């Protein structure tokens, strides 16, 4: 059990994104004050601000870590129409018994977009060092570093044109070689029609091909995330709109798809959760893709667990202050009882699991993305 700890981000404005590194010992944050900050967890489990720098000339929307195989590398994107790759450099040791000074160096600035770059994600490490961006002009761009030892050189490999303004993207990190590289993107552009699009890389044509549109999602999409796939024959997609949606994407092995080399998907909405009762801003998965977490304007983090391929249930709710609140099922099982306001985690006897707050980064206000 961890002690509850409050983390003061010291950003001057709204924090837009928070990203853990691969091992969970470092956190990167970005915000409207144009700054990027990195936090390290020390031996006592406390989060210490280790680096802070001005990353862009406008609001920074997203920050993400590369796989540690490529070093300590971050990517950010901004309203200033750029995406930037940063690398942490350890300087010379200043004296006996002292550790080297660390600082983050801008390795490259990707300036192909003509509008706000709304999301940035590193690709699966098995594909080398690749970086995908999406923008408000409706274009997905895939970059690659030919030499992972020289992060100042990136080549634009692909540009994929979408019909709508894009707000978020996610790679499908499947470990199976039978699954070609896949990207899902979401749009927050108002209007009718599907707002989630699935693309797959075709080895035959050497291009990214649009496989399908998730037509059942017509509300603006704020975040999207593929579940880690450690051996499933199908893919799971979490989507944040005005609620939480969980979508199964099952490749169909028919003669037509085998001849064309393009996967055909059976798309099924297996869960929809309206418990937030407000806009949902973020979704993320645990390491094996069995639990989806979401956060929304209701000030709560909600956790949903898979019980079978098509059965999902809400498993827990955390308030912004770290206190756990009962789900509707837990409240019904426990019967009528008085729960004091602000009661600590674990005060409800019927609960079988505890979620412990490790830290938080809070801001007093919220503003539109862009």
C-alpha positions as CSV (number, residue, x, y, z in Angstrom):
1,X,0.0,0.0,0.0
2,X,1.3,3.4,-0.9
3,X,0.9,6.6,1.0
4,X,-1.3,9.2,-0.6
5,X,0.8,12.0,-2.0
6,X,-0.2,15.3,-3.5
7,X,2.0,16.5,-6.4
8,X,2.1,20.2,-7.2
9,X,2.7,20.6,-10.9
10,X,3.6,24.3,-10.6
11,X,2.3,24.9,-14.1
12,X,0.9,28.3,-14.6
13,X,-2.1,27.1,-16.6
14,X,-4.2,24.1,-17.5
15,X,-2.4,20.7,-17.7
16,X,-3.4,19.0,-20.9
17,X,-1.7,15.6,-20.7
18,X,0.2,13.4,-18.2
19,X,2.3,10.4,-19.4
20,X,4.0,7.7,-17.4
21,X,7.3,6.2,-18.8
22,X,7.6,2.5,-19.5
23,X,8.6,1.5,-16.0
24,X,6.2,3.9,-14.2
25,X,9.1,5.7,-12.3
26,X,8.8,9.0,-14.3
27,X,6.0,11.3,-15.3
28,X,5.9,13.9,-18.0
29,X,3.3,16.7,-18.0
30,X,2.5,19.5,-20.5
31,X,0.2,22.4,-20.3
32,X,-1.2,25.7,-21.7
33,X,1.7,27.6,-20.2
34,X,3.9,26.1,-23.0
35,X,6.0,24.2,-20.5
36,X,7.0,20.5,-20.3
37,X,7.9,19.0,-16.9
38,X,9.4,15.7,-15.9
39,X,8.9,14.2,-12.5
40,X,11.1,11.4,-11.0
41,X,10.0,9.1,-8.1
42,X,12.8,8.9,-5.5
43,X,13.6,6.0,-3.2
44,X,11.0,7.1,-0.6
45,X,8.3,7.0,-3.3
46,X,8.0,10.8,-3.5
47,X,7.6,12.6,-6.8
48,X,10.4,15.2,-7.4
49,X,10.4,17.7,-10.2
50,X,13.6,16.9,-12.1
51,X,13.3,19.0,-15.3
52,X,11.2,21.9,-16.6
53,X,11.6,23.7,-19.9
54,X,9.6,25.8,-22.3
55,X,8.8,23.3,-25.1
56,X,6.6,25.3,-27.6
57,X,5.4,28.8,-28.4
58,X,1.7,27.9,-27.7
59,X,-0.3,25.4,-25.7
60,X,1.2,21.9,-25.5
61,X,-1.5,19.4,-26.1
62,X,0.2,16.0,-25.7
63,X,3.4,14.4,-24.3
64,X,4.4,10.8,-24.8
65,X,7.5,8.6,-24.0
66,X,9.3,6.4,-26.5
67,X,10.2,2.9,-25.5
68,X,13.3,2.9,-23.2
69,X,15.1,0.8,-25.8
70,X,15.7,4.1,-27.6
71,X,16.8,6.0,-24.6
72,X,15.0,8.7,-22.6
73,X,13.1,10.2,-25.4
74,X,9.9,12.3,-25.3
75,X,7.6,13.7,-28.0
76,X,5.3,16.7,-27.7
77,X,2.8,18.5,-29.9
78,X,1.3,21.9,-29.8
79,X,-1.1,24.5,-31.0
80,X,1.9,26.2,-32.6
81,X,1.6,23.6,-35.5
82,X,4.7,21.6,-34.6
83,X,5.7,18.3,-33.0
84,X,9.0,18.0,-31.2
85,X,11.3,15.2,-30.2
86,X,13.3,15.6,-27.0
87,X,16.2,13.5,-25.6
88,X,17.5,13.6,-22.1
89,X,21.3,14.2,-21.9
90,X,23.4,13.5,-18.9
91,X,26.2,16.0,-18.6
92,X,29.7,15.5,-17.2
93,X,30.1,14.7,-13.6
94,X,30.7,18.1,-11.8
95,X,32.7,16.7,-8.9
96,X,33.6,13.7,-6.8
97,X,30.6,11.9,-5.4
98,X,28.2,14.0,-7.5
99,X,25.9,12.8,-10.3
100,X,25.9,14.4,-13.7
101,X,23.5,17.2,-14.5
102,X,20.6,16.2,-16.7
103,X,18.8,18.3,-19.3
104,X,16.4,17.7,-22.2
105,X,17.6,18.7,-25.6
106,X,15.4,19.4,-28.6
107,X,16.5,16.9,-31.3
108,X,14.0,17.8,-34.0
109,X,11.1,20.0,-34.8
110,X,8.5,18.6,-37.2
111,X,6.9,21.5,-39.0
112,X,4.8,19.9,-41.8
113,X,1.4,20.7,-40.3
114,X,-0.4,23.9,-41.3
115,X,-2.7,23.7,-38.3
116,X,-2.6,22.6,-34.6
117,X,-1.0,19.2,-34.1
118,X,-3.4,17.6,-31.7
119,X,-1.8,14.3,-30.8
120,X,1.5,12.5,-31.1
121,X,2.4,8.8,-30.4
122,X,5.4,6.6,-30.8
123,X,4.8,3.4,-32.6
124,X,5.4,-0.2,-31.3
125,X,9.2,-0.8,-30.8
126,X,9.1,-3.8,-33.1
127,X,8.6,-1.4,-36.0
128,X,11.6,0.7,-35.1
129,X,11.5,4.3,-34.0
130,X,8.3,5.6,-35.6
131,X,6.2,8.6,-34.6
132,X,2.6,9.3,-35.7
133,X,1.0,12.8,-35.5
134,X,-2.5,14.0,-36.3
135,X,-3.7,17.5,-36.8
136,X,-6.7,19.7,-37.0
137,X,-6.3,19.8,-40.8
138,X,-7.3,16.1,-40.9
139,X,-3.9,14.6,-41.8
140,X,-2.1,11.7,-40.2
141,X,1.7,11.8,-40.6
142,X,4.1,8.9,-39.9
143,X,7.7,9.8,-39.3
144,X,10.7,7.4,-38.8
145,X,14.2,7.9,-37.5
146,X,16.5,5.9,-39.9
147,X,19.3,5.9,-37.3
148,X,18.1,5.6,-33.7
149,X,21.5,7.0,-32.6
150,X,20.8,10.2,-34.4
151,X,17.4,11.6,-33.4
152,X,17.9,14.9,-35.3
153,X,17.1,13.1,-38.5
154,X,13.5,12.1,-39.1
155,X,11.9,11.3,-42.5
156,X,8.2,11.7,-43.3
157,X,7.2,8.3,-44.5
158,X,3.4,8.7,-45.0
159,X,0.7,11.3,-45.1
160,X,-2.8,10.0,-44.7
161,X,-5.7,12.4,-45.5
162,X,-8.9,12.2,-43.5
163,X,-12.1,14.0,-44.2
164,X,-12.5,15.5,-40.7
165,X,-10.4,17.4,-38.2
166,X,-8.5,15.0,-36.0
167,X,-8.2,15.2,-32.2
168,X,-6.5,11.9,-31.1
169,X,-4.8,8.8,-32.3
170,X,-3.6,5.4,-31.0
171,X,-1.3,2.6,-32.3
172,X,-2.4,-1.0,-32.0
173,X,0.5,-2.6,-30.1
174,X,-0.2,-6.2,-30.9
175,X,2.6,-8.7,-30.3
176,X,1.3,-11.0,-33.0
177,X,3.1,-10.9,-36.4
178,X,-0.2,-12.0,-37.9
179,X,-1.6,-8.5,-37.1
180,X,-0.3,-5.7,-39.5
181,X,0.4,-2.3,-38.0
182,X,-2.9,-0.5,-37.3
183,X,-3.8,3.0,-36.2
184,X,-7.1,4.4,-35.0
185,X,-7.9,8.1,-35.0
186,X,-10.8,10.2,-33.6
187,X,-12.4,13.5,-34.6
188,X,-14.0,16.1,-32.4
189,X,-15.5,18.0,-35.4
190,X,-19.2,18.7,-34.9
191,X,-21.6,17.2,-37.3
192,X,-23.1,13.8,-38.3
193,X,-21.3,10.7,-39.4
194,X,-18.8,8.4,-37.8
195,X,-15.9,10.0,-35.8
196,X,-13.5,7.0,-35.4
197,X,-11.5,5.7,-38.4
198,X,-9.3,2.6,-38.5
199,X,-6.2,2.4,-40.8
200,X,-3.9,-0.5,-41.5
201,X,-0.5,-0.6,-43.2
202,X,-0.4,-2.8,-46.3
203,X,2.8,-4.5,-47.2
204,X,1.6,-5.0,-50.7
205,X,1.0,-1.3,-51.6
206,X,3.4,0.1,-49.0
207,X,0.6,2.5,-47.9
208,X,-1.8,3.0,-45.0
209,X,-5.2,1.8,-46.1
210,X,-8.5,2.9,-44.4
211,X,-10.2,-0.3,-43.2
212,X,-13.4,1.1,-41.7
213,X,-15.3,3.8,-39.9
214,X,-16.9,3.1,-36.5
215,X,-20.2,4.6,-37.6
216,X,-21.9,4.1,-34.2
217,X,-19.8,6.9,-32.7
218,X,-21.1,10.2,-34.0
219,X,-20.2,12.4,-30.9
220,X,-16.9,14.4,-30.8
221,X,-14.1,12.1,-29.7
222,X,-11.6,13.5,-27.1
223,X,-9.4,10.4,-26.6
224,X,-8.9,7.0,-28.0
225,X,-6.7,4.0,-27.0
226,X,-6.1,0.5,-28.2
227,X,-5.8,-2.1,-25.4
228,X,-2.4,-3.9,-25.2
229,X,-2.9,-7.2,-27.2
230,X,-0.9,-10.0,-25.6
231,X,-2.4,-12.8,-27.7
232,X,-6.1,-12.0,-28.4
233,X,-7.4,-12.8,-31.8
234,X,-9.4,-9.5,-31.7
235,X,-8.5,-5.9,-30.8
236,X,-10.2,-3.7,-28.2
237,X,-10.6,0.0,-28.5
238,X,-11.5,2.4,-25.8
239,X,-13.1,5.7,-26.8
240,X,-13.8,8.9,-24.8
241,X,-16.8,11.0,-26.0
242,X,-19.7,12.1,-23.8
243,X,-19.5,8.6,-22.4
244,X,-17.1,5.6,-22.5
245,X,-17.3,3.2,-25.3
246,X,-15.5,-0.1,-25.7
247,X,-15.3,-1.5,-29.2
248,X,-14.2,-5.0,-30.3
249,X,-12.5,-5.2,-33.7
250,X,-12.4,-8.8,-34.9
251,X,-10.4,-9.6,-38.2
252,X,-12.4,-11.9,-40.4
253,X,-10.5,-14.5,-42.3
254,X,-12.3,-14.7,-45.6
255,X,-11.2,-15.4,-49.1
256,X,-11.5,-11.8,-50.2
257,X,-9.3,-10.4,-47.5
258,X,-6.7,-13.1,-48.1
259,X,-6.5,-12.2,-51.8
260,X,-6.4,-8.4,-51.3
261,X,-4.1,-8.6,-48.3
262,X,-6.4,-6.0,-46.5
263,X,-8.0,-7.0,-43.3
264,X,-11.8,-6.9,-43.0
265,X,-13.1,-6.1,-39.6
266,X,-16.2,-7.1,-37.7
267,X,-16.9,-4.0,-35.5
268,X,-19.0,-4.5,-32.4
269,X,-19.7,-2.1,-29.5
270,X,-19.6,-4.3,-26.4
271,X,-20.0,-1.7,-23.7
272,X,-21.2,1.8,-23.2
273,X,-20.8,3.5,-19.8
274,X,-22.7,6.8,-19.0
275,X,-21.7,6.9,-15.3
276,X,-19.6,10.0,-15.8
277,X,-22.7,12.0,-16.7
278,X,-20.4,14.5,-18.4
279,X,-17.7,14.9,-21.0
280,X,-15.0,12.2,-20.9
281,X,-11.5,13.5,-21.6
282,X,-9.1,10.6,-21.2
283,X,-9.0,6.8,-21.4
284,X,-6.1,4.5,-20.7
285,X,-5.4,0.8,-20.2
286,X,-3.5,-1.3,-17.7
287,X,-0.5,-3.4,-18.9
288,X,-2.5,-6.4,-20.1
289,X,-5.5,-4.7,-21.5
290,X,-8.0,-6.0,-18.9
291,X,-8.9,-2.7,-17.2
292,X,-9.9,0.5,-18.8
293,X,-9.6,3.8,-16.8
294,X,-11.4,7.0,-17.8
295,X,-11.6,10.5,-16.4
296,X,-14.3,13.2,-17.0
297,X,-15.7,16.5,-16.0
298,X,-17.5,14.8,-13.0
299,X,-14.1,14.9,-11.2
300,X,-13.8,11.1,-11.0
301,X,-11.6,8.3,-12.4
302,X,-13.6,5.2,-13.3
303,X,-12.3,1.7,-13.8
304,X,-14.0,-0.9,-16.0
305,X,-12.9,-4.6,-16.1
306,X,-13.4,-7.2,-18.7
307,X,-15.2,-10.4,-17.6
308,X,-15.6,-12.0,-21.0
309,X,-15.2,-11.0,-24.6
310,X,-18.4,-9.0,-24.6
311,X,-19.0,-8.4,-20.8
312,X,-17.5,-5.4,-19.0
313,X,-18.4,-4.0,-15.6
314,X,-17.4,-0.9,-13.6
315,X,-15.1,-2.0,-10.9
316,X,-14.2,1.2,-9.0
317,X,-14.5,4.9,-8.8
318,X,-12.0,7.4,-7.5
319,X,-12.8,11.0,-6.7
320,X,-10.3,13.7,-7.6
321,X,-9.2,13.9,-4.0
322,X,-8.2,10.2,-3.9
323,X,-11.2,8.9,-2.0
324,X,-13.0,5.9,-3.4
325,X,-16.8,6.0,-3.8
326,X,-19.1,3.0,-4.1
327,X,-20.4,1.9,-7.5
328,X,-24.2,1.6,-7.9
329,X,-23.9,-2.2,-7.5
330,X,-21.8,-1.8,-4.3
331,X,-24.3,0.6,-2.8
332,X,-27.2,-1.7,-3.5
333,X,-25.4,-4.7,-2.0
334,X,-24.4,-2.8,1.1
335,X,-27.9,-1.7,1.7
336,X,-29.0,1.7,3.3
337,X,-26.2,3.1,5.4
338,X,-24.8,6.5,6.1
339,X,-21.4,7.2,4.5
340,X,-19.8,10.3,5.9
341,X,-18.7,12.8,3.3
342,X,-14.9,12.6,2.7
343,X,-14.7,9.1,4.3
344,X,-11.3,7.5,3.6
345,X,-10.6,4.7,1.1
346,X,-11.8,1.4,2.2
347,X,-14.5,2.7,4.6
348,X,-17.2,0.7,2.8
349,X,-17.2,-2.8,4.2
350,X,-18.6,-4.4,1.0
351,X,-15.7,-3.4,-1.1
352,X,-13.3,-6.2,-2.0
353,X,-10.5,-4.1,-3.6
354,X,-8.8,-0.9,-2.8
355,X,-7.4,1.8,-5.1
356,X,-4.7,3.9,-3.5
357,X,-4.0,7.4,-4.7
358,X,-0.3,7.8,-5.6
359,X,-0.4,11.4,-6.5
360,X,-2.4,14.1,-8.4
361,X,-1.8,17.1,-10.5
362,X,-4.7,19.6,-10.1
363,X,-5.7,22.8,-11.8
364,X,-8.6,25.2,-10.9
365,X,-10.1,25.5,-14.3
366,X,-10.7,23.8,-17.6
367,X,-10.6,25.3,-21.1
368,X,-11.4,23.9,-24.6
369,X,-8.6,22.1,-26.3
370,X,-8.2,24.5,-29.2
